[in-house]
Amino acid sequence: MDTIPYTTEVHPETGLYNGKLGVWIFLASEVMLFGALFSTFVFLRVGADDWQGMQTQAALNLPIGTINTFVLITSSITVVLSWASLIEKDFSKFRRYFGATVALALLFLIFKSVEYYQKFSHEAYPENNNFLAVYFTLTGLHALHVIGGIVVIGYLLGPGAKMWHTEPERYTNRIEVTGLYWHFVDLVWIFLFPTLYLM
Amino acid sequence: MPIEKHGHDHPKLSWWRTYVFATDHKTIGIQYGLTAMFFMFFGFGLMLLMRWQLAYSGKPVPLLGRLFGEDSAFFPDGIVMPEMYNQLGAMHGTIMVFMAIVPIVVGAFGNYMVPLQIGAPDRAFPRLNMARYWCYLVGGVIMLASFFAPGGAASSGWTSYAPLSVIATSGQTYWLIGMIGLITSSLLGGINFIVTIIQLRAKGLTFMRLPFFVWTQFVTAFLLVLAFPPLEAAAVLQLMDRLFDTSYFLPSGLVISGEILNVAGGGSALLWQHLFWFLAHPEVYVLILPPFGIVAEVIANNTRRPLWGYRSMVYSLVFLGFMSFVVWAHHMYLTGMGTALSAFFQTTTMIISIPSVVILTALVISLWGASIRFTVPMLFALAFLPMFAIGGLTGLPLGLNMPDIALHDTYYVIGHFHYVVAPGSTFGIFAGLYYWFPKITGRKMNETLGKLHFWPTLLFMNCVFMPMMIQGFAGVSRRLYDGGASYAHAQDVLYLNKFMTHSAFGLAFVQLFFIVNLFWSMKYGAKVSRNPWDGTSLEWAAPSPPLPHVNFESLPVAHRGPYEYSVPGENEDFTPQFQADKES
């Protein structure tokens, strides 16, 4: 595989290395995935004679949702700082920031679980009405993306970190594309939060 | 800077890494080809059972009856029961579209030929490429396993229209999970293709010097990346409906078997159709664009002249890809979505026919006045043109919403899209296989067996699909278990059922020539040099078969466009892209 060009160096015409372009295109497909789900929500809500979700929507836990928004935004900042630390060749600073990102992601999931637990204990299940169905599907799929991010970040912090000593440039690139993905996960939540909690 | 190291210095990989968990795009391409060809023949087999039932309703299928015995719920003594017929229909469509044609044109041909044609050592992400094949295989196996589910395989058609599919037996859940595997595979492949074509083109190979086949793969990859996620979303929603009792696709007050279904309701069956067709219409172009590319390559090579209007073909292709995202609801004229929407989608549908006609016309004009070499790949490519034209032109009445009222869901529709996909895409696939077989194996396929394969295939294809148009005009609906025997208006065209069935079995029989030729030629075919067809694009610079993992002895450089045939003043009638300019 060492013969494939532009795995670490940038292509002179596009200014990108392969991985970065790949992640951008992957994110484009993710936009279509979440776009279809958001459209579903709009389609069902606009088309409904009697939107049963109003009261349920008001019953969502707004404080937890707000805190979680800030948790994710903060994690987006730490992931950039971790990449910036690698550019400065400061590996221990990188580990602190990258570790903070994964900790914040876990914190987000804990808050989310509390919220789910509250819903279930009030017998609010996806089958109750279409608002709850959308709520659980969208937040559930988003949570899966967060878990995916935690797995990747965990790998890069743990066994994957060896690469820093052998191929520092390539490792920095990996952190960058992980960061791109993580920003996207954050961005999805930025759209989810007002759509589900505020509108 | 690309690394200038082209190794014969690779450590020898273990058997598992070489043949099973391979990262070499060529091995993966062959894995894809063989797997998809198996699925294709399996899907063809399902269709033969259906055709048997349509011609000999209620009679046991010969030979198979003994295999299943009288205890079989759906297939007692080899008699196709109605539930069985529905499963066959749904699975035939699913297998052919998602597990056979797309994997062959993109997974096999795209994987194998694109890196060669752009002069790259491999795809941009070899391990992603491997993951992609395994997602596909797992998805495919789950699909096939659904035949053993209680209640049998999915039986709501390949479109899985809600609410029927939501209340169907557990085979549908297998279908959805299998689908998620297949979609993920296509997504990973699409990303890989785009990055490979943008980043790994050989030196000097600008976009307007790309062979048309690479262009078709490029546009196809965008369709895969952008159109598949909505179906993935739809599959997730339908899984929620089936497993967690939500009602995305279940309207309020839905009555099933005389009882109101006990769900929250408030969903919409139309929502499924919108999400499904938003994928499935671009999917149609995924089926046909790469065969366009193959046919263009074969035609340029065998007419010994440049493609006529290469640039306008490329622009049409890109426009086609873009437009394919805004025509999906022409599948839904009869759903009551409203006349305004119908008018919009009717307009876009008429617009999208223009670039297809441009491409097809350019290919036909390329033939004008050429001294054509009638090789086997060329025969298939030539037959592709009128066959696809029939498929395309019969689509126009369906794209206009007035005639569609009469023709919707009849055998006319079946005839139309099978002309596009069966003698269309499949002929493209055969052309590509006969054309590139020497590059893949280093041996040529047998010409005589090839012609024995081609002529009866062309004949039988038409005998199978042309009568469907006639039945469709008579108003025979698709998905009828008895082929219309119990309908008064179908009586005059019933005799065609036997004719089509016999032709289908004939079609199956003549494929034996192909299968024998394929395996015989792998071992005993005439050995060839690296450029047996006197081709011009970069794949002919590589040895046949190309070197493992690096393809070329040294990465080629493109000096000119892809179709420099019969250039005046040259000694040969072809000037390859990789041939350096003469010192003057």
Boltz contact constraints between the chains, C-beta under 6 A:
constraints:
  - contact:
      token1: [A, 1]
      token2: [B, 126]
      max_distance: 6.0
  - contact:
      token1: [A, 3]
      token2: [B, 121]
      max_distance: 6.0
  - contact:
      token1: [A, 3]
      token2: [B, 550]
      max_distance: 6.0
  - contact:
      token1: [A, 4]
      token2: [B, 122]
      max_distance: 6.0
  - contact:
      token1: [A, 5]
      token2: [B, 2]
      max_distance: 6.0
  - contact:
      token1: [A, 6]
      token2: [B, 199]
      max_distance: 6.0
  - contact:
      token1: [A, 9]
      token2: [B, 1]
      max_distance: 6.0
  - contact:
      token1: [A, 11]
      token2: [B, 199]
      max_distance: 6.0
  - contact:
      token1: [A, 18]
      token2: [B, 124]
      max_distance: 6.0
  - contact:
      token1: [A, 18]
      token2: [B, 195]
      max_distance: 6.0
  - contact:
      token1: [A, 18]
      token2: [B, 199]
      max_distance: 6.0
  - contact:
      token1: [A, 21]
      token2: [B, 195]
      max_distance: 6.0
  - contact:
      token1: [A, 22]
      token2: [B, 191]
      max_distance: 6.0
  - contact:
      token1: [A, 22]
      token2: [B, 195]
      max_distance: 6.0
  - contact:
      token1: [A, 25]
      token2: [B, 191]
      max_distance: 6.0
  - contact:
      token1: [A, 25]
      token2: [B, 194]
      max_distance: 6.0
  - contact:
      token1: [A, 25]
      token2: [B, 225]
      max_distance: 6.0
  - contact:
      token1: [A, 26]
      token2: [B, 191]
      max_distance: 6.0
  - contact:
      token1: [A, 29]
      token2: [B, 187]
      max_distance: 6.0
  - contact:
      token1: [A, 29]
      token2: [B, 225]
      max_distance: 6.0
  - contact:
      token1: [A, 29]
      token2: [B, 229]
      max_distance: 6.0
  - contact:
      token1: [A, 32]
      token2: [B, 226]
      max_distance: 6.0
  - contact:
      token1: [A, 32]
      token2: [B, 229]
      max_distance: 6.0
  - contact:
      token1: [A, 32]
      token2: [B, 230]
      max_distance: 6.0
  - contact:
      token1: [A, 33]
      token2: [B, 229]
      max_distance: 6.0
  - contact:
      token1: [A, 33]
      token2: [B, 232]
      max_distance: 6.0
  - contact:
      token1: [A, 33]
      token2: [B, 233]
      max_distance: 6.0
  - contact:
      token1: [A, 36]
      token2: [B, 230]
      max_distance: 6.0
  - contact:
      token1: [A, 36]
      token2: [B, 233]
      max_distance: 6.0
  - contact:
      token1: [A, 37]
      token2: [B, 233]
      max_distance: 6.0
  - contact:
      token1: [A, 43]
      token2: [B, 271]
      max_distance: 6.0
  - contact:
      token1: [A, 47]
      token2: [B, 268]
      max_distance: 6.0
  - contact:
      token1: [A, 48]
      token2: [B, 266]
      max_distance: 6.0
  - contact:
      token1: [A, 126]
      token2: [B, 244]
      max_distance: 6.0
  - contact:
      token1: [A, 126]
      token2: [B, 246]
      max_distance: 6.0
  - contact:
      token1: [A, 127]
      token2: [B, 245]
      max_distance: 6.0
  - contact:
      token1: [A, 127]
      token2: [B, 246]
      max_distance: 6.0
  - contact:
      token1: [A, 129]
      token2: [B, 264]
      max_distance: 6.0
  - contact:
      token1: [A, 130]
      token2: [B, 266]
      max_distance: 6.0
  - contact:
      token1: [A, 133]
      token2: [B, 246]
      max_distance: 6.0
  - contact:
      token1: [A, 137]
      token2: [B, 240]
      max_distance: 6.0
